[in-house]
Each structure stands twice: as C-alpha cells, then as structure tokens.
Amino acid sequence: MIPMVTLVSTLLYLLLTVTSESHAVELSSKTYQIEQEIIWIDYYTVPCVGVGSQLCFRAKHAKNLSFMKWEYFYREIEGFNYQIGYRYKLLVNVKKNEQFREDKSTLTYELDRILEKIKVERKIKLEIYPGELIFEESTSKFFLIDTLQIEDVSPVQKSQLIQAISEQERLFCTFDIFSNQSLKLLDIRRR
C-alpha cells in the first residue's frame, strides 16, 4: 500500500507538470521556450529611445492593474492591432530564443488573445524632448516621432512649437485623443 502523502505528492507533481504554461517548441531548427504572460497596455504611447527614437507602449506585466508602475515596452506584439484611446489586457505568448543574436532580442511577443479592451476618455500629458517633435514645412503639419500627427494647432501654438523646435527646447504638452493616428494639442508649457 502506498502512503497517502506520497500519493498526493505524486499526483500534485503530475498535475503541475501537465498544466505548466511553459514548453519548448522546435521551429526551423531553433529551440524556443514559450510562456504565457498577461500584459496591460495603456491607452496611449509615449516617445522613447530604443535603437532610435520611437513610440513605445506603456505596459504593466501583472494580472492586476494596480500593483505595478507603468513602464516602457519597446517590443512589438505580433498580431496585436493597437488603437490609441483603449487600455488593453492581453494574454501573450512570450518566446525565448535559445540562440542569442546581437541584432535581435531574445524575446518575442505574440498575441494569444485580448482579455479586455476598455475605452478611456482622458487627456494625455507628455514631456516632449528635442528631436521628438517634427514639423513638416511642405504640409505645415506637426508629428510626434514621425508617427502621430498633431491636429488643430492654433497659430499661437504653431509659433510656440516652431520656436521650441528651433531652440531644441523640452516641452510639456497636454493632448486629447483625436483619432488612432492623431492627437489634438490642448496646452503647451515650455521649460
């Protein structure tokens, strides 16, 4: 007769082994370790510097939104079509490449499914550093990191922005979400 403690321990071990969220996969003769993770993506992106200037997600790697601070998320999430103005709770597959390459991250993220998508009606306050704000003279349009267009810029705001660009000045701006690829400038503070 098997002692009850040994039987329970064995069953618990088997249960944990079978239901583990991590497993190895062989793809094109490269070994990847895959884990699932819950990531919160905030309702707006922020200017950041990775390999170059870019817009990054604000993310939390936690099941509960209130536990951690927002941090920059520099990577792309394959299969995820982000819309500004929505906060997302995502279940992602994290692939860890066992073969390190200097030009590639060892982690890739792939969307498994969207767990929550919440419309957020808020203003965005951003600190904008020199080089992150671009003025396209041919169209008289402003862009943030060459991606998000800044809409409805008044003549006074236009003058302030052009001066800040020419003087390589840091700005503190408040925006309203205008559309998926554009922001409406509400306020500018210069430092």
C-alpha positions, 0 to 999 in steps of 0.5 A, a space after each residue: 500500500 502506498 502512503 497517502 502523502 506520497 500519493 498526493 505528492 505524486 499526483 500534485 507533481 503530475 498535475 503541475 507538470 501537465 498544466 505548466 504554461 511553459 514548453 519548448 517548441 522546435 521551429 526551423 531548427 531553433 529551440 524556443 521556450 514559450 510562456 504565457 504572460 498577461 500584459 496591460 497596455 495603456 491607452 496611449 504611447 509615449 516617445 522613447 529611445 530604443 535603437 532610435 527614437 520611437 513610440 513605445 507602449 506603456 505596459 504593466 506585466 501583472 494580472 492586476 492593474 494596480 500593483 505595478 508602475 507603468 513602464 516602457 515596452 519597446 517590443 512589438 506584439 505580433 498580431 496585436 492591432 493597437 488603437 490609441 484611446 483603449 487600455 488593453 489586457 492581453 494574454 501573450 505568448 512570450 518566446 525565448 530564443 535559445 540562440 542569442 543574436 546581437 541584432 535581435 532580442 531574445 524575446 518575442 511577443 505574440 498575441 494569444 488573445 485580448 482579455 479586455 479592451 476598455 475605452 478611456 476618455 482622458 487627456 494625455 500629458 507628455 514631456 516632449 524632448 528635442 528631436 521628438 517633435 517634427 514639423 513638416 514645412 511642405 504640409 505645415 503639419 506637426 508629428 510626434 516621432 514621425 508617427 502621430 500627427 498633431 491636429 488643430 494647432 492654433 497659430 499661437 501654438 504653431 509659433 510656440 512649437 516652431 520656436 521650441 523646435 528651433 531652440 531644441 527646447 523640452 516641452 510639456 504638452 497636454 493632448 486629447 485623443 483625436 483619432 488612432 493616428 492623431 492627437 489634438 494639442 490642448 496646452 503647451 508649457 515650455 521649460 
